[in-house]
């Protein structure tokens, strides 16, 4: 565990002890005391679940629309019952104005055989020294309403391709 996680945990323990001392000494109504205890206890769990994003774990959020693929890892679905659905991990840098922007970020996606096959080809190309670009496209299913506010009306598909050769200026 990192020092910040330990420090945050100690801070919540101190907060809990102070709350207990206040509840013993104060003459507040019982419902106020109970609500404070429930509130602080709830924040323990909220903070614990929020720490994964601070510690560098992959996000399950959506990929950037355009990105540079740096690395990938695939965990295939389990063959046994209850083996899990499998995951795909991508390490990407988003592109803004055709230039990498910001720090690389890790993403976790659900396993799909199509994306797995694309990533195998992309990894071979990366080993050969060819940079891989990615595009996050929205595909509208046929027969579905075109209202993109509805989650079921669209899904995203990741496409990977080689970085095009740069255009050099004429001499």
Secondary structure, DSSP 8 states (H G I E B T S, - for coil): --HHHHHHHHHHHHHHHHHHHHHHH----HHHHHHHHHHHHHHHHHHHHHHHHHTT--B-S---SEEEEEEEEEE---SSTT----EEEEEEEEEETTEE-S--EEEEEE--HHHHHHHHHHHHHHHTT--EEEEEEEEE-TTS-S-TTSGGGEEEEEEEEE---------
